[in-house]
Amino acid sequence: MVSPYEEVMLPRLMPLIIQIPDHEKVRFQAVMALGRYTEWTSYHPDTLQPQLNFIMAAFNHPSKEVVRAAALSFKFFCIDCAGLLKDYVVQLQQFYESVLMQLPTSSQEEITEGVAAVVAKQSLENLYSTFKLYCDPVMKRLMDLAQNANDENGQLAVAGKNGTVSNFYLS
């Protein structure tokens, strides 16, 4: 385990990791490495933005494995750096909404867990509006499904009981 206070190797390594070429297996390992050192990143906020950009860009990778690695790393990044990301809930929500429906259920759960950690850092004054920001699109998808539930399969989809729709994400 690397200490979050390590000041010799990781400050040199992090800029190199985010410059790794876009080879599938190397990109997978780079994204996973960034996810592994998120606690260190939380103590070195100057390295946060380039790492987060690298992880978020990996969601557009053609490899499903890289995308799954990105979701896992994003979760750890948000959990460990939630205090640093709390002022970016709008941008995170826009990203979240743009990738959520393209992900498998397990990855949806991971990025949801990540943004939930950031939402949890909101002040009480901002909590309602932040929840509303994240929940409104989910409720809209549910309403759209309910309006089109003309048969038993459609009704089961709304209820999330047939595997085509997960209970929370409505994919």
Beta strands, then each sheet from edge to edge (+ up, - down):
end
